[in-house]
Amino acid sequence: MELKLKYEKNFKHLEGIIKEQQGNYDLEMIRKAFELCVSAHKGQYRKSSEEFYFHPYSVAKIIVQLGMDSESIAAALLHDVVEDTDIQLEQIKSMFGADVALIVDGVTKIGRIQYVSREQQQAESLRKMLIAMGKDIRVIIIKLADRLHNMRTIDSLPDQKQRDKALETIEVFAPIAHRLGIRSIKDELEDLAIKHLDPIAYHEIEGLLAAKQDFRESTFNSIRARIEERLGHDMPGVNFALQSRVKSIPGIYRKMFIQGKDFDEIYDVYALRIITDTVTDCYNVLGIMHDMFRPIPNRFKDYISTPKPNMYQSLHTTVIGREAVPFEIQIRTFDMHHTAEFGIAAHWKYKEGITKNNKQMEDRLAWIRQILEADEDASDLIRTIKIDLSQEDVFAVTPKGDVINLPAGSTVIDFAFAIHSAVGVRMIGAKVDGKIVQINHVVKTGEVIEILTTNAAGHGPSRDWLNIAVTSSAKAKIRSWFKKERREENIETGRTALETELRRNSVVLPEKEMRELLEETAKKQKCPNLEELYASIGYGGILLEKLVPKIKEDYVKLIKANEKPSIEEYIQKHVVRTPEGVVIEGIDNCLVKLSKCCAPLPGDDIIGFITRGHGVSVHKRDCVNVPVNIAEADEPSRWIKAYWADSGQQNFTSTLQISAIDRDGLLAEVTNVLFNMRVGLHAINGRAIKGGNCAISVTVSAASVEHLKSIIAKLQKLEGVYSVERINQ
């Protein structure tokens, strides 16, 4: 009863936050989602030892505070149930509708597919999120809230995992939050990430800000009073609000430790924000501010006439007053302020929602399509997000006065393709502020750039441009041009380049066998035929440095498979399958047993030992009783090759030892976990040990090593469990 009261109290708190939003919410659906969340995650605990349901509950509170709708809140509560419990996506769909199911599926990590590397898994998860974002942007808003709460509770993780999570946060999730304009989440994600990545610098900046806090407060109170008096006198009847803000620690960190500036050289550490009703009022206020204070040259930015890619709009000017303290003044309308605070979430907070024909929204989310169209692999996808979603943007101007916005580091090639694909492919050069520049010139804010073009037949971009262009959009357009316009050239270029690389890597086969090998490679690369593979290499769609190692791996396997055994090997090597599911080479009709010293399971690397009178004993290759170097063993001839067959006995017993804090009900929870996983339990016993701890030994049935790992992972999530180890039987 006490637990039910606790859960009810939590829901009442969530309900109270929802009612503060004063929107039209489906509280019945949200309650149903909350109850499913609690029941599905019952018995699960986080690394911080708190009940697992508290995480999705906290994510839902963040979503409510952003002003999102009922479906978003329900999806936030359920975002981990498909991944971490037995609840299926179809159940979510039948109970809460297709929208909630789509959002939950988009947020769910790809944890059930095996990938070559952690980087590839991260990239595929991001790709799935981006695809889901294209269908429903609420996916990434919930994912950002999920990451934010994980970062708030990151101290419970090991140090290295803290750093890995923090790095991924600042490289991937904070830039996405920035591009979506959700400033509150972006700032806190960056703050928490830097705090764990560079704690010394973080605390140094904290100290610098604290040292000037009293001076700042007294100075800014005086400045605010003067501004309020002046605006009231010069603009009577105009509605305005004043706010003060201190630049975020990540913002100061970038300027001090990346750009190499001294703290006193950062002029926008302190800022005043003036919010008014209309754009006209904004420019009138700007004039008054420049009359009251001396503006610092080259420190004025007009983001109203030229909004940032995340639709941020404001006037920024840095001034200095009689106190000799430089500070920034930001001037914007109330609507602009809402967008600056909530970004894309403002469309729900202010009850606009997202409509299919919303042209502004389509333009705002065009970067998702551009990243996906680039069709890059794991490392390139991560790099694209770092570059294309960079928080630092540059604004350059065409001779006609059109402003082109690009990520920092972009070249004139990126500028040309940002104007139009036709301008990019016909470019022969560029002028910056009237002077001819090289093709790799890096664009800077304020430059007037003229792209020089030609109408000559057959002209197009150079392949070298792929190495000079920075944005994924420009690279995709260059590849697309080569793909369409230079097919025959691409095929020949690709064939020559691949043959050269294969010879350099000593991949040599007769013509027929080489063609078969490459045709198989083409299938793996999803190319319909070998010519298409050559063409893809030719226009840069497939990179040789990533393709050739895969071909060489297949080549080595082919060579080994075709090696002819000696007469002695041919006579002696014959395969014997045993009831234990083990294949023994060289011995027929013998007793085979799995050794108890290491208890091998399907998937383990194994080896056989011919015993005297007891058949073949099968050990794990890394067992302490197996010599590291068989050739140097006392009786090397008694060690024999063994491996697991595709078929045979499906379940093997294995004993696990659970070390945990001794508490009531732990034994029952262990049994419950195994029952829910439908794992055969053969024996279980527990005993108290020193220091208030206990040791529980369980013998279970497992189908394979991977199955056993999943059992261990579930047991490790129980409250108070600090280790689960497989022990010898």
C-alpha positions in Angstrom: 0.0 0.0 0.0 2.9 2.3 0.8 4.4 1.8 -2.7 1.1 2.6 -4.3 0.8 5.8 -2.3 4.3 6.8 -3.4 3.5 6.2 -7.1 0.2 8.1 -6.7 2.1 11.0 -5.1 4.5 11.1 -8.1 1.7 11.1 -10.6 -0.1 13.9 -8.7 3.1 16.0 -9.0 3.3 15.3 -12.7 -0.4 16.2 -13.0 0.2 19.5 -11.2 3.0 20.4 -13.6 0.7 19.6 -16.6 -2.1 21.7 -15.2 0.3 24.7 -14.9 0.7 24.6 -18.7 -3.0 25.4 -19.1 -3.4 23.2 -22.1 -5.9 20.7 -23.4 -4.3 17.4 -22.1 -5.5 13.8 -22.1 -4.9 13.1 -18.5 -6.5 9.6 -18.7 -4.0 8.5 -21.4 -1.1 10.0 -19.5 -2.2 8.2 -16.3 -2.5 4.9 -18.2 1.0 5.4 -19.6 2.4 6.2 -16.1 0.8 3.0 -14.7 2.2 0.8 -17.5 5.6 2.5 -17.0 5.6 1.6 -13.3 4.4 -2.0 -13.7 6.6 -2.8 -16.7 9.8 -1.5 -15.0 8.9 -3.1 -11.6 12.0 -4.7 -10.1 14.4 -2.8 -12.3 16.9 -0.4 -10.8 19.3 2.1 -12.3 23.0 2.4 -11.5 22.2 5.1 -9.0 20.0 2.5 -7.1 16.8 4.4 -7.7 13.8 2.5 -9.2 14.1 2.5 -12.9 10.6 4.0 -13.5 11.9 7.2 -12.0 14.0 7.9 -15.2 11.1 7.9 -17.7 9.0 9.8 -15.1 11.7 12.5 -14.9 12.0 12.6 -18.7 8.2 13.1 -18.9 8.5 16.1 -16.5 11.1 17.7 -18.8 8.7 17.2 -21.7 5.9 18.8 -19.8 8.0 21.8 -19.0 8.8 22.2 -22.7 5.0 22.5 -23.3 4.7 19.3 -25.4 1.4 17.5 -26.0 -0.2 14.4 -24.4 1.2 12.0 -27.0 4.7 13.3 -26.2 4.3 12.9 -22.4 2.9 9.3 -22.8 5.8 8.4 -25.2 8.3 9.9 -22.7 6.9 7.6 -19.9 7.1 4.6 -22.2 10.3 5.3 -24.1 12.3 2.5 -22.5 9.6 -0.2 -22.1 10.2 -1.8 -25.5 13.9 -1.9 -25.0 14.1 -3.0 -21.4 10.9 -5.0 -20.7 8.8 -7.7 -22.4 6.3 -5.1 -23.6 6.1 -5.2 -27.5 5.6 -2.2 -29.8 2.3 -3.6 -31.0 1.0 -3.5 -27.5 1.9 0.2 -27.2 0.2 0.9 -30.6 -3.1 -0.9 -29.5 -3.2 0.9 -26.1 -2.0 4.4 -27.0 -2.3 4.7 -30.8 0.1 4.9 -33.8 1.6 8.3 -32.9 2.8 7.2 -29.5 4.1 3.9 -30.9 6.0 5.7 -33.7 7.7 8.1 -31.2 8.6 5.2 -28.8 10.1 3.2 -31.7 12.1 6.2 -32.9 13.6 6.8 -29.4 14.3 3.1 -28.8 18.0 2.4 -29.3 19.1 -0.3 -31.7 20.4 -2.7 -29.1 19.4 -6.0 -30.6 21.5 -5.9 -33.7 25.2 -6.9 -33.7 27.5 -4.2 -35.2 31.2 -4.2 -36.0 32.0 -1.4 -33.6 30.5 0.9 -30.9 30.9 3.8 -33.4 28.8 2.0 -36.0 26.1 1.2 -33.5 26.0 4.8 -32.4 25.8 6.0 -36.0 23.0 3.5 -36.9 21.0 4.6 -33.8 21.4 8.2 -34.8 20.4 7.4 -38.4 17.2 5.7 -37.1 16.5 8.7 -35.0 17.0 11.1 -37.9 14.6 9.0 -40.1 12.0 9.0 -37.3 12.5 12.7 -36.9 11.5 13.2 -40.5 8.2 11.5 -39.7 7.7 13.1 -36.2 10.0 15.7 -34.7 8.8 14.8 -31.2 11.2 11.8 -31.4 14.3 13.8 -31.0 12.8 16.2 -28.4 12.1 13.2 -26.2 15.6 11.8 -26.9 17.1 15.1 -25.9 15.1 15.0 -22.6 16.2 11.4 -22.1 19.8 12.4 -22.5 19.4 15.4 -20.3 18.2 13.3 -17.3 20.9 10.7 -18.0 23.5 13.5 -17.8 21.9 14.8 -14.5 22.4 11.4 -13.0 25.7 10.5 -14.7 27.8 10.5 -11.4 26.6 6.9 -10.7 28.5 5.6 -13.8 32.2 4.6 -13.8 34.6 7.4 -14.7 35.3 6.3 -18.3 31.6 5.8 -19.1 31.0 9.3 -17.7 33.6 10.7 -20.1 32.2 8.7 -23.1 28.7 9.9 -22.4 29.8 13.5 -21.9 31.8 13.4 -25.2 28.8 12.0 -27.2 26.5 14.6 -25.6 28.6 17.6 -26.5 29.5 16.3 -30.0 26.0 15.0 -31.1 23.1 15.8 -28.8 24.0 19.4 -27.8 24.4 20.4 -31.5 21.0 18.9 -32.4 19.4 20.8 -29.5 21.0 23.9 -30.8 19.8 23.4 -34.3 16.3 22.8 -33.0 16.6 26.0 -30.9 15.9 24.4 -27.6 18.3 26.7 -25.7 17.5 25.5 -22.1 18.3 21.8 -23.0 21.3 22.8 -25.1 22.9 24.9 -22.4 22.4 22.3 -19.6 23.7 19.5 -21.8 26.9 21.4 -22.6 27.3 22.5 -19.0 27.1 19.0 -17.6 29.3 17.6 -20.4 32.1 20.1 -19.9 31.9 19.6 -16.1 32.8 15.9 -16.6 35.2 16.3 -19.6 37.3 19.2 -18.2 36.4 19.7 -14.5 39.5 21.9 -13.8 38.6 24.5 -16.5 34.9 24.3 -15.4 35.7 25.2 -11.8 38.1 27.9 -12.9 35.4 29.6 -14.9 33.0 29.2 -11.9 35.5 30.9 -9.7 36.0 33.8 -12.2 32.2 34.4 -12.3 31.8 34.1 -8.5 34.6 36.6 -7.9 32.8 39.3 -9.8 29.2 38.4 -8.7 28.7 41.3 -6.2 30.2 43.9 -8.5 28.1 42.6 -11.4 24.9 42.7 -9.4 25.4 46.3 -8.2 26.5 47.5 -11.6 23.7 45.9 -13.5 21.1 47.1 -11.0 22.2 50.6 -11.7 22.3 50.1 -15.5 18.8 48.5 -15.5 17.3 51.4 -13.6 18.8 53.9 -16.1 17.5 51.9 -19.1 14.0 51.6 -17.6 13.9 55.3 -16.9 15.1 56.2 -20.4 12.7 53.8 -22.2 9.8 55.0 -20.1 10.6 58.6 -21.1 11.4 58.1 -24.8 8.9 55.3 -25.6 5.8 56.0 -23.4 3.1 53.4 -23.6 5.4 50.8 -25.2 5.3 47.4 -23.4 8.8 46.0 -22.6 10.5 43.7 -20.1 14.1 43.7 -19.0 16.1 40.6 -18.1 19.8 40.1 -17.2 21.8 37.0 -18.0 25.3 35.7 -17.5 27.0 33.8 -20.4 26.9 30.1 -19.9 30.1 28.3 -18.7 30.3 26.4 -22.0 30.1 29.6 -24.0 32.9 31.1 -21.9 34.9 27.8 -22.1 34.8 27.9 -26.0 36.2 31.5 -26.0 38.8 30.9 -23.3 40.2 27.5 -24.0 39.4 27.0 -27.7 39.8 30.5 -29.1 42.5 31.4 -26.5 40.9 34.6 -25.1 41.4 36.0 -21.7 38.3 36.3 -19.5 38.5 40.1 -19.6 38.5 39.9 -23.4 35.0 38.3 -23.5 32.6 41.2 -23.9 29.4 39.3 -23.7 29.9 37.6 -20.4 27.2 39.8 -19.0 24.1 40.8 -21.0 20.8 42.6 -20.6 17.8 41.5 -22.6 15.1 43.9 -23.6 11.9 42.3 -24.8 9.2 44.3 -26.5 6.1 43.9 -28.8 7.1 44.7 -32.4 10.1 44.6 -34.7 9.9 48.4 -35.1 10.1 48.8 -31.3 13.3 46.6 -31.4 15.1 48.9 -33.8 13.9 52.0 -31.9 15.2 50.5 -28.6 18.5 49.8 -30.4 18.9 53.5 -31.3 18.2 54.6 -27.7 20.8 52.1 -26.4 23.5 53.4 -28.8 22.7 56.9 -27.6 23.0 55.9 -23.9 26.1 53.8 -24.2 29.1 53.7 -26.5 28.8 50.8 -29.0 32.0 48.7 -29.4 32.9 48.6 -33.2 32.2 45.3 -35.1 30.2 43.9 -32.2 26.7 44.4 -33.7 24.7 41.5 -35.1 21.3 41.7 -36.7 19.7 38.2 -36.3 16.2 39.7 -37.0 16.8 40.4 -40.7 19.1 37.3 -40.9 17.8 34.6 -38.6 20.0 31.8 -37.5 19.3 28.3 -39.0 17.4 27.4 -35.8 15.1 30.4 -36.4 16.7 32.4 -33.6 16.0 36.1 -34.0 17.4 39.0 -32.0 19.5 42.2 -32.2 22.9 41.9 -30.4 25.0 44.9 -29.7 28.0 45.2 -27.3 28.4 48.5 -25.5 30.4 50.1 -22.7 29.0 52.6 -20.1 30.4 55.0 -17.7 31.2 52.1 -15.3 33.8 50.9 -18.0 32.2 47.5 -18.0 31.5 46.1 -21.5 28.2 44.2 -21.7 25.9 42.9 -24.4 22.4 44.1 -25.0 19.9 41.7 -26.7 16.7 43.1 -28.2 13.8 41.0 -29.4 10.1 40.7 -29.5 8.1 38.4 -27.1 7.4 36.0 -30.0 11.1 35.8 -30.8 11.9 35.3 -27.1 9.5 32.3 -27.0 11.2 30.8 -30.0 14.6 31.4 -28.5 13.7 29.6 -25.3 11.7 26.7 -26.6 12.8 26.4 -30.2 10.8 23.9 -32.2 9.0 22.9 -29.0 7.3 26.3 -29.1 5.0 25.0 -31.8 3.4 22.7 -29.2 3.8 25.1 -26.3 1.8 27.7 -28.1 -0.7 25.2 -29.5 0.3 25.5 -33.1 1.5 21.9 -33.5 3.1 20.8 -36.7 1.1 20.6 -39.9 2.1 18.7 -43.0 1.9 21.9 -45.1 4.0 24.1 -42.8 6.6 25.4 -45.2 8.5 27.2 -42.5 8.8 23.9 -40.6 9.9 22.0 -43.7 12.6 24.5 -44.3 13.7 24.3 -40.7 14.1 20.6 -40.7 15.7 20.4 -44.2 19.1 19.6 -42.5 17.7 16.2 -41.5 17.0 15.3 -45.1 20.4 16.6 -46.2 22.3 14.4 -43.7 20.3 11.3 -44.6 20.7 12.0 -48.4 24.5 12.1 -47.9 24.3 8.3 -47.3 27.5 8.2 -45.3 28.9 5.4 -43.1 29.3 5.5 -39.4 32.3 7.8 -38.9 31.2 10.1 -41.7 27.7 10.4 -40.1 29.1 11.5 -36.8 31.5 13.9 -38.5 28.6 15.4 -40.5 26.6 16.1 -37.4 29.6 17.8 -35.8 30.1 20.0 -38.8 26.6 20.6 -40.2 25.1 21.2 -36.8 28.0 23.3 -35.6 26.9 26.0 -33.1 29.2 28.5 -34.9 27.8 29.7 -38.1 29.0 32.2 -40.7 27.0 34.6 -42.8 28.2 35.7 -46.2 26.5 37.7 -48.8 26.0 37.4 -52.6 26.5 40.5 -54.8 22.7 40.7 -54.9 22.4 41.0 -51.2 21.2 37.5 -50.4 22.5 36.2 -47.1 23.9 32.6 -47.1 24.3 30.9 -43.8 26.9 28.1 -43.5 28.7 26.1 -40.7 32.0 27.6 -39.6 34.9 26.3 -41.7 32.9 26.1 -44.9 34.6 27.0 -48.2 33.5 28.9 -51.3 32.5 25.5 -52.8 30.0 25.1 -50.0 28.8 28.7 -50.6 28.3 28.0 -54.3 26.2 24.9 -53.8 24.2 26.6 -51.0 23.1 29.1 -53.6 22.0 26.4 -56.0 23.2 23.1 -57.4 23.5 24.7 -60.9 25.8 27.4 -59.6 28.0 24.9 -57.9 28.5 22.6 -60.9 29.2 25.6 -63.2 31.7 27.3 -60.8 35.2 28.0 -62.2 36.3 30.4 -59.4 35.2 33.0 -56.8 35.8 36.6 -55.8 35.7 37.6 -52.1 35.2 41.4 -51.6 36.2 41.9 -55.2 39.4 39.8 -55.1 40.0 36.4 -56.8 40.5 33.7 -54.1 41.5 30.1 -54.2 38.8 27.4 -54.4 39.6 26.3 -50.8 39.0 29.8 -49.3 37.3 29.6 -45.9 34.2 31.8 -45.7 34.0 34.4 -43.0 31.1 36.4 -41.7 30.4 39.6 -43.6 32.2 38.7 -46.8 30.6 39.5 -50.2 31.2 36.5 -52.3 30.7 36.3 -56.1 30.8 32.9 -57.7 32.3 32.9 -61.2 30.6 30.4 -63.5 30.8 29.2 -67.1 28.2 27.9 -69.6 30.7 25.8 -71.5 29.4 22.4 -72.5 30.8 19.5 -70.5 32.1 21.6 -67.6 31.5 20.2 -64.1 33.1 20.0 -60.6 36.4 18.3 -60.0 36.7 15.2 -57.9 39.1 17.0 -55.6 36.2 19.2 -54.5 34.9 16.3 -52.4 38.0 16.7 -50.2 37.6 20.5 -50.0 33.9 20.9 -49.4 32.8 20.7 -45.8 29.0 20.5 -45.7 27.3 17.2 -46.4 24.9 19.0 -48.7 27.7 20.2 -51.1 29.3 16.8 -51.1 26.1 15.0 -51.8 25.4 17.4 -54.8 28.9 16.8 -56.2 28.5 13.0 -55.9 25.1 13.3 -57.5 26.5 15.2 -60.5 29.2 12.6 -61.1 26.7 9.8 -60.7 24.4 11.2 -63.4 26.8 13.0 -65.8 29.9 10.8 -65.8 28.7 7.2 -65.6 31.2 5.8 -68.1 34.0 7.8 -66.7 33.0 6.7 -63.2 33.1 3.1 -64.1 36.5 3.3 -65.7 37.9 5.4 -62.9 36.4 3.1 -60.2 37.7 -0.1 -62.0 41.2 1.3 -62.3 41.4 2.6 -58.8 40.1 -0.7 -57.3 42.4 -2.9 -59.4 45.4 -0.7 -58.3 44.4 -1.0 -54.6 43.9 -4.7 -54.8 47.3 -5.3 -56.4 48.9 -3.0 -53.7 47.3 -5.2 -51.1 48.4 -8.5 -52.8 44.9 -9.6 -53.6 45.6 -11.7 -56.8 43.2 -14.3 -58.3 42.5 -15.7 -61.7 40.1 -13.5 -63.7 37.0 -15.7 -63.2 37.6 -16.1 -59.5 38.3 -12.4 -59.0 35.1 -11.4 -60.8 33.1 -13.8 -58.6 34.7 -12.3 -55.5 34.0 -8.7 -56.6 30.4 -9.6 -57.7 29.8 -10.9 -54.1 31.3 -7.7 -52.8 28.9 -5.7 -55.0 25.9 -7.5 -53.5 27.2 -6.7 -50.0 27.4 -3.1 -50.9 23.9 -3.2 -52.3 25.0 -2.6 -55.9 22.9 -4.5 -58.5 26.0 -5.4 -60.5 29.8 -5.0 -60.7 29.6 -2.0 -63.0 27.5 -0.2 -60.5 30.2 -0.9 -57.8 32.8 0.6 -60.1 30.6 3.6 -60.7 30.0 4.1 -57.0 33.8 4.0 -56.4 34.3 6.4 -59.3 32.0 9.2 -58.1 32.9 8.8 -54.4 29.8 7.0 -53.1 32.0 4.1 -51.9 35.4 4.8 -50.4 38.2 2.5 -51.3 40.0 2.8 -47.9 36.9 1.2 -46.3 36.0 -1.2 -49.1 39.4 -2.9 -49.7 39.9 -4.2 -46.2 36.6 -6.0 -46.5 37.6 -7.5 -49.9 40.9 -8.6 -48.5 39.1 -10.4 -45.6 36.9 -12.3 -48.0 40.0 -13.0 -50.1 41.9 -14.6 -47.2 38.8 -16.8 -46.3 38.6 -17.9 -50.0 42.3 -18.8 -50.1 42.1 -20.8 -46.9 38.9 -22.6 -48.1 40.7 -23.6 -51.3 43.9 -24.9 -49.7 44.2 -28.7 -50.3 45.0 -30.9 -47.3 47.9 -33.3 -47.3 47.3 -37.1 -47.8 47.8 -37.6 -44.0 45.4 -34.8 -43.1 42.8 -36.1 -45.6 42.9 -39.6 -44.1 42.8 -38.4 -40.5 40.5 -35.4 -40.6 36.9 -36.5 -40.5 34.1 -34.8 -38.6 32.3 -36.4 -35.7 29.3 -34.7 -34.2 28.5 -35.5 -30.6 25.3 -35.3 -28.6 26.8 -32.4 -26.7 26.8 -30.3 -29.9 30.5 -30.5 -30.3 32.4 -31.3 -33.5 35.7 -33.4 -33.0 38.3 -33.7 -35.7 40.2 -36.9 -36.1 38.5 -39.3 -33.6 35.5 -41.4 -34.3 32.9 -43.0 -31.9 34.3 -41.7 -28.7 32.9 -40.4 -25.4 32.8 -36.6 -25.3 32.2 -34.6 -22.1 32.2 -30.9 -21.3 34.9 -30.2 -18.6 33.6 -28.9 -15.3 36.7 -26.8 -14.7 35.6 -24.1 -17.2 32.1 -25.2 -18.2 32.2 -24.2 -21.9 29.0 -23.0 -23.6 28.1 -22.7 -27.4 30.0 -19.6 -28.7 33.1 -20.2 -26.5 36.4 -20.9 -28.3 37.0 -24.6 -27.4 39.6 -27.4 -27.7 39.5 -31.1 -26.9 41.9 -33.2 -24.7 42.2 -37.0 -25.2 42.0 -38.5 -21.7 43.0 -42.0 -20.7 39.9 -44.1 -20.6 37.4 -41.3 -20.5 37.2 -40.1 -24.1 37.6 -36.4 -25.1 37.3 -33.7 -22.5 36.2 -30.3 -24.0 37.7 -27.1 -22.5 37.4 -23.4 -23.1 40.5 -22.3 -25.0 41.4 -19.8 -22.3 40.9 -22.4 -19.5 43.7 -22.4 -16.9 44.2 -26.1 -17.6 44.9 -25.5 -21.3 48.5 -24.6 -22.3 48.9 -21.3 -24.0 51.2 -22.8 -26.6 50.0 -26.3 -27.5 53.2 -27.1 -29.4 55.2 -26.7 -26.2 52.9 -28.8 -24.0 54.1 -32.1 -22.5 51.9 -34.2 -24.8 50.8 -31.9 -27.7 49.3 -34.9 -29.6 46.6 -35.3 -27.0 45.2 -31.8 -27.7 42.8 -31.9 -30.6 40.7 -29.4 -32.6 37.0 -29.1 -31.5 34.3 -26.6 -32.3 30.5 -26.2 -31.9 28.2 -27.7 -34.4 25.3 -25.8 -35.9 22.9 -28.3 -34.3 22.9 -30.5 -31.3 22.0 -30.0 -27.6 20.4 -26.6 -27.3 20.6 -25.9 -23.6 23.6 -26.1 -21.3 23.8 -25.6 -17.6 25.9 -22.8 -16.1 26.4 -21.6 -12.6 26.4 -17.9 -11.7 27.5 -16.3 -8.5 25.7 -13.1 -7.5 27.4 -10.7 -5.0 25.1 -8.2 -3.5 24.1 -6.1 -0.5 22.1 -8.4 1.8 18.4 -7.3 1.9 14.9 -8.8 2.3 13.3 -10.1 -0.8 16.5 -10.3 -2.9 16.3 -14.1 -3.4 12.7 -13.8 -4.5 13.6 -11.0 -7.0 16.4 -13.2 -8.5 13.9 -16.0 -9.0 11.4 -13.6 -10.5 13.9 -12.3 -13.1 14.7 -15.8 -14.2 11.1 -16.8 -14.4 10.2 -13.7 -16.5 13.1 -14.6 -18.9 11.8 -18.2 -19.1 15.2 -19.5 -18.0 15.4 -23.0 -16.5 16.5 -22.8 -12.9 18.2 -26.0 -11.6 19.5 -24.9 -8.2 19.7 -21.7 -6.1 21.2 -21.0 -2.7 22.4 -18.0 -0.8 24.5 -17.2 2.3 25.4 -14.1 4.2 29.0 -12.9 4.1 30.9 -10.2 5.9 30.0 -6.5 5.8 26.3 -6.9 5.4 26.7 -8.6 2.0 25.5 -11.9 0.6 26.4 -14.4 -2.1 23.8 -16.2 -4.1 24.6 -19.2 -6.4 22.2 -20.1 -9.2 22.5 -22.9 -11.8 20.5 -22.1 -14.9 20.0 -23.4 -18.5 21.5 -21.3 -21.2 21.3 -21.7 -25.0 24.6 -19.9 -25.7 27.2 -17.5 -24.4 25.1 -14.5 -25.7 22.0 -15.9 -23.9 24.0 -16.2 -20.7 25.3 -12.7 -21.1 21.7 -11.4 -21.3 20.7 -13.3 -18.1 23.7 -11.7 -16.3 22.8 -8.3 -17.6 19.2 -8.6 -16.2 20.5 -9.8 -12.8 23.0 -6.9 -12.6 20.1 -4.4 -12.8 18.6 -5.7 -9.4 19.0 -3.2 -6.5 22.1 -3.8 -4.5 23.7 -6.3 -6.9 27.3 -5.2 -7.6 28.6 -8.2 -9.5 27.4 -11.4 -11.4 30.1 -13.8 -12.4 30.1 -17.1 -14.2 31.9 -19.7 -12.1 33.3 -23.1 -12.7 31.0 -26.0 -12.1 
